Amino acid sequence: MDTRLSHADSAHPDELDEEFDTFPTSRPSDIVRMRYDRLRSIAGRIQTVVGDLATQGERLQSLLSWRDPRATALFVIFCFIAASVLYVTPFQVVALL
C-alpha cells in the first residue's frame, strides 16, 4: 500500500479513531455527536451542490424545450454554428469584430 497515494499519512487522528472504533461504539457520546455533526455538515454541502446541479439542468432543459419545436431546432442549429465559428476563428478576430 502506498501511503502517499492513499493520503493515509495525512489523515486526522479523529478519522483514524473513527475508523478503528468498535461496533457498537466504545467512545463517549460527545465524540459520537461530534462525528455525527461532521457527517451532517458534509451531507448538507453535498445536498447543496446536487441541488445547484439540478437547477442548472432544469435551466438547460427549459432553454432547449420551447413551445415551438421549430424555434428550438433553429436555436440549437444557431448555437452549433456559432460554437463552430468561434472554435475555428482566432480570438483576436472575434475581439476585433
PAPA-985212 format. One record per atom (N, C-alpha, C): x negated, y, z; atom name. Coordinates in Angstrom, 3 decimals. Each point is the difference from the previous one (the first is absolute). Example, Ala and Ser with C-alpha at 12.3 -4.5 7.8 and 13.67 -1.06 7.14 Angstrom:
BEGIN
X	Y	Z	name
-13.190	-5.690	7.800	N $
0.890	1.190	0.000	CA $
-0.900	1.200	0.000	C $
0.350	1.050	-0.720	N $
-0.820	1.190	0.060	CA $
0.770	1.090	0.730	C $
END
This chain:
BEGIN
X	Y	Z	name
-0.844	-1.178	0.000	N $
0.844	1.178	0.000	CA $
-0.884	1.235	0.000	C $
0.287	0.922	-0.869	N $
-0.738	1.252	-0.073	CA $
0.703	1.028	0.882	C $
-0.638	0.391	1.112	N $
0.650	0.925	0.936	CA $
0.096	1.400	-0.582	C $
-0.898	0.377	-0.888	N $
0.088	1.328	-0.608	CA $
1.163	0.067	-0.983	C $
0.209	-1.071	-0.740	N $
1.078	-0.031	-0.980	CA $
1.368	-0.014	0.673	C $
0.131	-0.725	1.086	N $
1.285	-0.097	0.687	CA $
0.205	1.099	1.034	C $
-0.995	0.856	0.193	N $
0.046	1.090	0.983	CA $
0.220	-0.525	1.420	C $
-0.460	-1.214	0.263	N $
0.140	-0.566	1.343	CA $
-0.903	0.720	0.991	C $
-1.096	0.590	-0.487	N $
-0.901	0.712	0.892	CA $
0.537	1.367	0.400	C $
0.980	0.516	-0.735	N $
0.563	1.314	0.321	CA $
1.384	-0.092	0.636	C $
0.391	-1.181	0.442	N $
1.319	-0.169	0.624	CA $
0.003	0.636	1.379	C $
1.122	0.590	0.338	N $
0.173	0.628	1.312	CA $
0.149	-1.097	1.056	C $
-0.519	0.218	1.207	N $
0.125	-1.039	1.042	CA $
1.444	-0.379	0.321	C $
0.925	0.960	-0.101	N $
1.418	-0.320	0.231	CA $
0.525	-0.973	-1.047	C $
-0.451	0.171	-1.247	N $
0.447	-0.903	-1.057	CA $
-0.528	-1.408	0.225	C $
-1.250	-0.109	0.448	N $
-0.555	-1.319	0.281	CA $
0.691	-0.642	1.194	C $
0.306	0.807	1.023	N $
0.706	-0.522	1.164	CA $
1.383	-0.506	-0.387	C $
0.667	0.742	-0.898	N $
1.317	-0.421	-0.461	CA $
-0.089	-1.276	-0.821	C $
-1.058	-0.104	-0.785	N $
-0.151	-1.165	-0.878	CA $
-0.234	-1.286	0.800	C $
-0.760	0.088	1.078	N $
-0.338	-1.192	0.764	CA $
0.856	-0.184	1.243	C $
1.085	0.742	0.104	N $
0.917	-0.135	1.130	CA $
0.812	-1.285	-0.143	C $
0.393	-0.571	1.114	N $
0.777	-1.245	-0.026	CA $
1.460	0.287	-0.308	C $
0.739	-1.055	-0.259	N $
1.446	0.135	-0.198	CA $
0.711	-0.878	1.001	C $
0.873	0.471	0.794	N $
0.371	1.399	0.220	CA $
-1.158	0.772	0.609	C $
0.064	1.296	-0.125	N $
-1.124	0.849	0.358	CA $
-0.338	-0.090	1.485	C $
-1.269	0.181	0.266	N $
-0.463	0.009	1.389	CA $
-0.412	1.400	0.424	C $
0.309	1.001	-0.805	N $
-0.373	1.381	0.282	CA $
1.124	0.716	0.741	C $
-0.329	1.090	0.692	N $
1.031	0.792	0.693	CA $
0.978	0.642	-0.988	C $
1.144	0.367	0.511	N $
1.063	0.515	-0.877	CA $
-0.358	1.336	-0.633	C $
-0.816	0.826	0.642	N $
-0.343	1.288	-0.600	CA $
-0.892	-0.183	-1.236	C $
-0.850	-1.013	0.003	N $
-0.821	-0.276	-1.185	CA $
0.870	-0.534	-1.134	C $
0.947	-0.864	0.333	N $
0.909	-0.534	-1.018	CA $
0.856	1.124	-0.579	C $
0.437	0.921	0.856	N $
0.792	1.145	-0.465	CA $
-0.839	0.884	-0.926	C $
-1.287	0.192	0.320	N $
-0.878	0.799	-0.849	CA $
-0.158	-0.659	-1.372	C $
-0.162	-1.323	-0.018	N $
-0.101	-0.725	-1.270	CA $
1.276	0.143	-0.817	C $
1.133	-0.119	0.682	N $
1.291	0.101	-0.670	CA $
0.198	1.401	-0.568	C $
-0.387	1.028	0.749	N $
0.134	1.375	-0.488	CA $
-0.907	0.246	-1.206	C $
-1.206	-0.564	0.031	N $
-0.904	0.135	-1.143	CA $
0.607	-0.662	-1.231	C $
0.565	-1.180	0.195	N $
0.639	-0.704	-1.112	CA $
1.194	0.778	-0.542	C $
0.793	0.593	0.896	N $
1.147	0.802	-0.441	CA $
-0.436	1.221	-0.785	C $
-1.098	0.650	0.415	N $
-0.453	1.186	-0.731	CA $
-0.499	-0.371	-1.391	C $
-0.703	-1.122	-0.115	N $
-0.467	-0.444	-1.321	CA $
1.189	-0.366	-0.882	C $
0.983	-0.699	0.569	N $
1.191	-0.366	-0.770	CA $
0.777	1.243	-0.426	C $
0.035	1.017	0.846	N $
0.674	1.244	-0.369	CA $
-0.678	0.689	-1.163	C $
-1.338	-0.003	-0.002	N $
-0.730	0.598	-1.120	CA $
0.234	-0.784	-1.285	C $
0.012	-1.316	0.096	N $
0.250	-0.832	-1.181	CA $
1.408	0.258	-0.534	C $
0.964	0.115	0.899	N $
1.376	0.254	-0.424	CA $
0.107	1.357	-0.683	C $
-0.731	0.992	0.483	N $
0.019	1.318	-0.626	CA $
-0.574	-0.060	-1.411	C $
-1.113	-0.707	-0.167	N $
-0.621	-0.110	-1.322	CA $
0.915	-0.752	-0.972	C $
0.618	-1.085	0.463	N $
0.905	-0.758	-0.869	CA $
1.211	0.849	-0.367	C $
0.501	0.792	0.932	N $
1.117	0.900	-0.305	CA $
-0.381	1.045	-1.027	C $
-1.225	0.544	0.103	N $
-0.461	0.968	-0.991	CA $
-0.133	-0.641	-1.378	C $
-0.505	-1.227	-0.047	N $
-0.099	-0.707	-1.281	CA $
1.383	-0.261	-0.600	C $
0.957	-0.359	0.841	N $
1.355	-0.233	-0.493	CA $
0.616	1.289	-0.540	C $
-0.271	1.108	0.669	N $
0.507	1.292	-0.477	CA $
-0.575	0.334	-1.368	C $
-1.304	-0.206	-0.169	N $
-0.616	0.283	-1.294	CA $
0.538	-0.944	-1.086	C $
0.249	-1.256	0.364	N $
0.586	-0.932	-0.959	CA $
1.399	0.407	-0.423	C $
0.796	0.472	0.957	N $
1.349	0.461	-0.348	CA $
-0.056	1.234	-0.888	C $
-0.960	0.886	0.270	N $
-0.144	1.186	-0.847	CA $
-0.387	-0.392	-1.420	C $
-0.918	-0.957	-0.124	N $
-0.391	-0.462	-1.333	CA $
1.165	-0.662	-0.721	C $
0.778	-0.790	0.728	N $
1.154	-0.654	-0.625	CA $
1.026	1.026	-0.452	C $
0.264	1.014	0.808	N $
0.981	1.007	-0.398	CA $
-0.524	0.849	-1.147	C $
-1.328	0.144	-0.101	N $
-0.571	0.744	-1.117	CA $
0.142	-0.762	-1.309	C $
-0.056	-1.327	0.080	N $
0.046	-0.822	-1.208	CA $
1.370	-0.599	-0.289	C $
1.016	0.343	0.765	N $
1.333	-0.557	-0.267	CA $
1.030	1.129	0.011	C $
0.030	0.730	-1.093	N $
0.973	1.069	-0.120	CA $
1.338	-0.578	-0.435	C $
1.019	0.833	-0.018	N $
1.327	-0.474	-0.430	CA $
0.042	-0.301	-1.488	C $
-0.792	0.742	-0.762	N $
-0.045	-0.200	-1.454	CA $
-1.216	-0.870	-0.343	C $
0.212	-1.204	-0.507	N $
-1.141	-0.875	-0.293	CA $
-0.922	0.559	-1.086	C $
0.577	0.769	-0.936	N $
-0.845	0.586	-1.047	CA $
-0.951	1.036	0.583	C $
0.487	0.798	0.944	N $
-0.867	0.999	0.633	CA $
-1.107	-0.682	0.806	C $
0.326	-1.096	0.653	N $
-1.013	-0.746	0.741	CA $
-1.066	-0.531	-0.944	C $
0.427	-0.576	-1.117	N $
-0.959	-0.536	-0.971	CA $
-0.875	1.116	-0.577	C $
0.601	1.140	-0.349	N $
-0.782	1.119	-0.525	CA $
-0.999	0.512	1.029	C $
0.401	0.072	1.255	N $
-0.894	0.462	1.054	CA $
-1.178	-0.954	0.183	C $
0.260	-1.290	-0.009	N $
-1.070	-0.987	0.164	CA $
-0.954	0.059	-1.195	C $
0.528	0.131	-1.205	N $
-0.848	0.098	-1.189	CA $
-0.838	1.274	0.056	C $
0.610	1.121	0.399	N $
-0.739	1.252	0.127	CA $
-1.119	-0.127	1.031	C $
0.277	-0.614	1.131	N $
-1.031	-0.178	1.031	CA $
-1.130	-0.886	-0.501	C $
0.320	-1.058	-0.730	N $
-1.021	-0.883	-0.557	CA $
-0.880	0.739	-1.004	C $
0.620	0.792	-0.879	N $
-0.765	0.757	-0.997	CA $
-0.862	1.055	0.685	C $
0.564	0.708	0.966	N $
-0.775	1.024	0.715	CA $
-1.170	-0.625	0.751	C $
0.207	-1.151	0.624	N $
-1.087	-0.672	0.708	CA $
-1.083	-0.444	-0.971	C $
0.405	-0.504	-1.161	N $
-0.983	-0.434	-1.006	CA $
-0.813	1.180	-0.521	C $
0.670	1.103	-0.290	N $
-0.699	1.187	-0.500	CA $
-0.948	0.543	1.061	C $
0.441	0.076	1.235	N $
-0.860	0.515	1.065	CA $
-1.162	-0.940	0.294	C $
0.169	-1.284	-0.241	N $
-1.084	-0.958	0.206	CA $
-1.084	0.151	-1.065	C $
0.434	0.256	-1.245	N $
-0.942	0.081	-1.117	CA $
-0.658	1.374	-0.065	C $
0.724	1.059	0.327	N $
-0.479	1.362	-0.142	CA $
-0.960	0.348	1.148	C $
-1.124	0.630	-0.302	N $
-0.897	0.439	1.071	CA $
0.663	1.044	0.901	C $
-0.445	0.048	1.248	N $
0.636	0.885	0.985	CA $
-0.176	1.478	-0.384	C $
-1.132	0.347	-0.621	N $
-0.240	1.401	-0.366	CA $
1.019	0.493	-1.022	C $
0.407	-0.876	-0.927	N $
1.011	0.374	-1.006	CA $
1.349	0.189	0.668	C $
0.346	-0.882	0.929	N $
1.271	0.109	0.713	CA $
0.023	1.283	0.812	C $
-1.107	0.317	0.669	N $
-0.082	1.233	0.802	CA $
0.069	1.234	-0.892	C $
-0.594	-0.073	-1.193	N $
0.041	1.134	-0.921	CA $
1.412	0.248	-0.492	C $
0.742	-1.053	-0.280	N $
1.374	0.154	-0.479	CA $
0.884	0.510	1.120	C $
END
